[in-house]
Amino acid sequence: MSPVISKRWLSRPWALAASLAAAALLVALPGRAPAQPAVAAVPSVEQLVDGVQARYEKVTDFKANFRQVVKRKHLPRPLNKRGMVYFKKPGMMRWDYTQPEKVYYVSDGSILWSYQAEDKLAYKMNVKESELYGSLKFLFGQGNLRGEFNIARGKAEGGTVALELTPKVAQSNYKKLVLLVDPKTFEIRETELVDPLDNVSRVTFENIKYETLDPKGFKFEPPKGVRVQDLQSPGGTAGDPASP
C-alpha cells in the first residue's frame, strides 16, 4: 500500500471507523431499550460503564442521521459533514455521506468499501486482516470496555456525561475516544475521536431508530465505470473499471 493511498484511506474511513469503536456500541436494540436499574443523579464512572455495556450488549440494529465536525490543526475552519448511518450485528455498517459530497463506507463484516461517487473510485479492504478489526470488536459482538480501554470521566456538556476512553494497546489511528452518554438511559448521543496528530472528529447522532435492517443494504457492488482499488493487493494498484 503506498503511503499516499494509506494516508488518504486512514484519514477517511479508518479515522471515522476508530470513532465507530464507540459508535459500534450503538448497533441498536431489538425494539425498545430494556429498563435500566436506578442510579444516582450523577452516575459514577463504574455505573456509566456498566450501564453502557449492558445496554449495547443487546444491540442488533441501529440507524440515525449524523452530523460530523472535523477539526484539523492545519485547517483554519472545521469540516462539517452530514449523512445517514446504519449498523447491524455482526459487523455490518454503512455510512452514507450526503454533504458536502456523496461518499459511502459500506461493510458486510468481511469487506469494507469506500466509494467516492464524484471521483468514480472505490477502495476495498479485508476488515479482519486490517488494524481496523481490533478497533471495531463491538461491531462483531466482541469486546469489553474495561478490557479494551483505560476509562475516566470527561467534561460534561449538554446534559450528557462524558467517558474518556484511552486504548490499553496503542493504536496508530487514534489515541483517545470520548463517549457522550445520556446518564438516564445510557444511550450514546455523541462520539469524539482524537487522532495521534490531535485532530478531532465529533459525530452527533440524531433521529435514532432501533428497527431491523435488511442485510442486503450492507452489500456493495461498484457501479459500472467505477475504478476499484484493492488496498491489500500487491502494490495497491487500481483495477479495471467495474463491470455492470
C-alpha positions as CSV (number, residue, x, y, z in Angstrom):
1,M,0.0,0.0,0.0
2,S,1.5,3.3,-1.0
3,P,2.0,6.0,1.7
4,V,-0.3,8.4,-0.2
5,I,-3.1,6.0,-0.6
6,S,-2.7,4.8,3.0
7,K,-2.9,8.3,4.4
8,R,-6.0,9.1,2.4
9,W,-7.6,5.8,3.3
10,L,-6.8,6.3,7.0
11,S,-7.9,9.9,7.0
12,R,-11.4,9.0,6.0
13,P,-12.9,5.6,6.8
14,W,-10.2,4.4,9.3
15,A,-10.3,7.6,11.4
16,L,-14.1,7.6,11.2
17,A,-14.1,3.9,12.0
18,A,-12.0,4.4,15.0
19,S,-14.8,6.6,16.3
20,L,-17.0,3.6,15.5
21,A,-15.3,1.6,18.2
22,A,-17.6,3.7,20.3
23,A,-20.4,4.1,17.7
24,A,-20.4,0.4,17.1
25,L,-21.9,0.1,20.6
26,L,-24.9,1.7,19.1
27,V,-25.6,-1.3,16.9
28,A,-29.1,-1.0,18.1
29,L,-31.6,-2.7,20.4
30,P,-34.3,-5.1,19.1
31,G,-37.2,-2.7,19.5
32,R,-37.1,-0.7,22.7
33,A,-34.2,-0.5,25.1
34,P,-34.7,-2.5,28.3
35,A,-35.3,-0.7,31.5
36,Q,-32.1,0.2,33.3
37,P,-31.6,0.0,37.1
38,A,-31.9,3.2,39.0
39,V,-28.7,5.1,39.6
40,A,-27.6,8.3,41.2
41,A,-28.4,11.6,39.5
42,V,-24.8,11.8,38.6
43,P,-23.7,8.3,37.9
44,S,-20.2,7.2,38.8
45,V,-17.8,6.1,36.2
46,E,-18.4,2.5,37.2
47,Q,-22.2,2.9,36.8
48,L,-21.8,4.6,33.5
49,V,-19.6,1.8,32.1
50,D,-21.9,-0.9,33.4
51,G,-25.0,0.9,32.0
52,V,-23.5,1.4,28.6
53,Q,-22.1,-2.1,28.4
54,A,-25.4,-3.7,29.5
55,R,-27.5,-1.6,27.0
56,Y,-25.4,-2.2,24.0
57,E,-24.6,-5.8,24.5
58,K,-28.2,-6.3,23.4
59,V,-27.8,-4.1,20.3
60,T,-28.5,-5.7,16.9
61,D,-29.7,-2.9,14.5
62,F,-29.5,0.8,14.5
63,K,-29.9,3.8,12.2
64,A,-29.7,7.5,12.6
65,N,-28.9,10.8,10.9
66,F,-25.5,12.1,11.8
67,R,-23.5,15.3,11.9
68,Q,-19.8,15.2,11.8
69,V,-17.4,18.1,12.7
70,V,-13.8,17.5,11.9
71,K,-11.2,20.0,13.4
72,R,-7.8,19.7,11.9
73,K,-4.7,21.6,13.0
74,H,-3.7,22.6,9.6
75,L,-7.1,23.9,8.6
76,P,-8.5,27.3,9.8
77,R,-12.1,26.2,9.8
78,P,-13.7,22.9,10.8
79,L,-15.1,20.5,8.2
80,N,-18.9,19.9,8.5
81,K,-20.4,16.7,7.1
82,R,-23.8,15.1,7.2
83,G,-25.5,11.8,6.3
84,M,-27.1,8.6,7.5
85,V,-25.5,5.8,9.4
86,Y,-26.6,2.2,9.8
87,F,-25.3,-0.7,11.9
88,K,-26.3,-4.4,12.0
89,K,-24.6,-7.1,14.0
90,P,-22.4,-8.9,13.4
91,G,-20.0,-6.5,11.8
92,M,-22.2,-4.7,9.3
93,M,-22.1,-0.9,8.9
94,R,-22.9,1.7,6.4
95,W,-22.2,5.5,6.4
96,D,-23.9,7.4,3.6
97,Y,-22.4,10.9,3.4
98,T,-24.7,13.4,1.6
99,Q,-23.0,16.7,2.5
100,P,-20.7,18.3,1.4
101,E,-20.2,15.4,-1.1
102,K,-21.5,11.9,-1.7
103,V,-19.2,9.4,-0.1
104,Y,-20.1,5.9,1.1
105,Y,-18.4,3.5,3.5
106,V,-20.0,0.1,3.4
107,S,-19.1,-3.2,5.2
108,D,-20.7,-6.5,5.3
109,G,-18.4,-7.6,8.1
110,S,-15.8,-9.0,5.8
111,I,-15.0,-6.3,3.2
112,L,-15.0,-2.6,3.8
113,W,-15.7,-0.4,0.8
114,S,-15.1,3.3,0.4
115,Y,-16.9,4.7,-2.6
116,Q,-16.4,8.3,-3.8
117,A,-19.2,8.9,-6.3
118,E,-17.8,12.1,-7.8
119,D,-14.4,10.5,-8.5
120,K,-15.9,7.3,-9.7
121,L,-13.5,5.5,-7.5
122,A,-13.9,2.7,-4.9
123,Y,-11.5,1.3,-2.4
124,K,-11.8,-2.1,-0.7
125,M,-10.1,-3.8,2.2
126,N,-10.5,-7.1,4.1
127,V,-11.7,-5.9,7.5
128,K,-10.4,-8.8,9.6
129,E,-6.9,-8.6,8.2
130,S,-6.6,-4.9,9.0
131,E,-5.8,-3.0,12.1
132,L,-9.3,-1.7,12.0
133,Y,-10.7,-5.0,13.2
134,G,-9.2,-4.6,16.6
135,S,-10.8,-1.2,16.9
136,L,-14.2,-2.4,15.9
137,K,-14.7,-5.6,18.0
138,F,-18.1,-4.2,19.2
139,L,-19.3,-4.4,15.7
140,F,-18.6,-8.1,15.7
141,G,-20.3,-8.8,19.0
142,Q,-17.0,-8.8,20.9
143,G,-15.0,-6.6,23.1
144,N,-15.4,-5.2,26.6
145,L,-15.0,-1.5,27.6
146,R,-12.9,-2.2,30.7
147,G,-10.8,-4.8,28.9
148,E,-10.0,-2.6,25.9
149,F,-9.7,0.9,27.5
150,N,-8.5,2.9,30.5
151,I,-11.6,4.9,31.4
152,A,-12.0,8.2,33.1
153,R,-14.8,10.8,33.5
154,G,-14.5,13.6,30.9
155,K,-16.0,17.1,30.7
156,A,-19.8,17.0,30.8
157,E,-21.9,19.1,28.3
158,G,-25.4,19.4,27.0
159,G,-27.0,17.2,29.7
160,T,-24.7,14.3,28.9
161,V,-21.8,12.8,30.8
162,A,-18.5,12.0,29.2
163,L,-16.4,8.9,29.4
164,E,-12.8,9.3,28.1
165,L,-11.5,6.0,26.7
166,T,-7.8,5.6,26.2
167,P,-6.8,2.3,24.5
168,K,-4.7,0.0,26.6
169,V,-2.9,-1.1,23.4
170,A,-1.6,1.8,21.4
171,Q,-3.4,2.4,18.1
172,S,-1.9,4.1,15.1
173,N,-5.2,5.7,14.0
174,Y,-6.4,7.3,17.3
175,K,-5.3,8.0,20.8
176,K,-8.4,8.8,22.7
177,L,-12.1,8.2,22.3
178,V,-14.9,10.1,24.2
179,L,-18.4,8.8,24.6
180,L,-21.1,11.4,25.5
181,V,-23.7,9.4,27.3
182,D,-27.3,10.1,28.5
183,P,-27.0,9.5,32.2
184,K,-30.6,8.3,32.5
185,T,-30.8,5.8,29.6
186,F,-27.0,5.2,28.9
187,E,-27.6,5.9,25.3
188,I,-24.6,7.3,23.5
189,R,-25.5,10.6,21.9
190,E,-22.1,11.6,20.5
191,T,-18.7,10.2,20.0
192,E,-15.4,12.2,19.7
193,L,-12.2,10.9,18.3
194,V,-8.7,12.4,18.9
195,D,-6.1,11.1,16.5
196,P,-2.3,11.0,17.0
197,L,-2.0,14.5,15.5
198,D,-4.6,15.9,17.8
199,N,-7.2,16.3,15.1
200,V,-10.7,15.9,16.5
201,S,-13.7,14.3,14.9
202,R,-17.1,14.5,16.6
203,V,-20.1,12.6,15.4
204,T,-23.6,13.5,16.7
205,F,-26.5,11.1,16.3
206,E,-30.0,12.3,15.6
207,N,-33.4,10.7,14.9
208,I,-32.1,7.4,16.3
209,K,-34.2,4.4,15.4
210,Y,-33.9,0.8,16.6
211,E,-35.5,-1.3,13.9
212,T,-34.5,-4.4,12.0
213,L,-32.4,-3.6,8.9
214,D,-32.2,-5.7,5.7
215,P,-28.7,-7.2,5.5
216,K,-28.8,-6.6,1.7
217,G,-28.3,-2.9,2.5
218,F,-24.8,-3.7,3.6
219,K,-23.7,-5.3,0.3
220,F,-21.9,-3.1,-2.2
221,E,-21.4,-3.6,-5.9
222,P,-19.3,-0.9,-7.7
223,P,-21.4,0.8,-10.3
224,K,-20.4,0.5,-14.0
225,G,-17.4,2.5,-14.9
226,V,-16.1,2.8,-11.3
227,R,-12.4,2.0,-10.8
228,V,-11.7,-0.4,-7.9
229,Q,-8.6,-0.3,-5.9
230,D,-7.8,-3.2,-3.5
231,L,-5.7,-1.8,-0.7
232,Q,-4.4,-5.2,0.2
233,S,-3.4,-6.3,-3.2
234,P,0.3,-6.2,-4.2
235,G,1.2,-2.5,-4.7
236,G,-2.4,-1.4,-4.1
237,T,-2.8,-0.7,-7.8
238,A,-6.1,0.3,-9.3
239,G,-8.0,-2.4,-11.1
240,D,-10.1,-2.1,-14.2
241,P,-13.4,-0.2,-14.2
242,A,-16.2,-2.3,-12.6
243,S,-18.4,-4.3,-14.9
244,P,-22.2,-3.9,-14.7
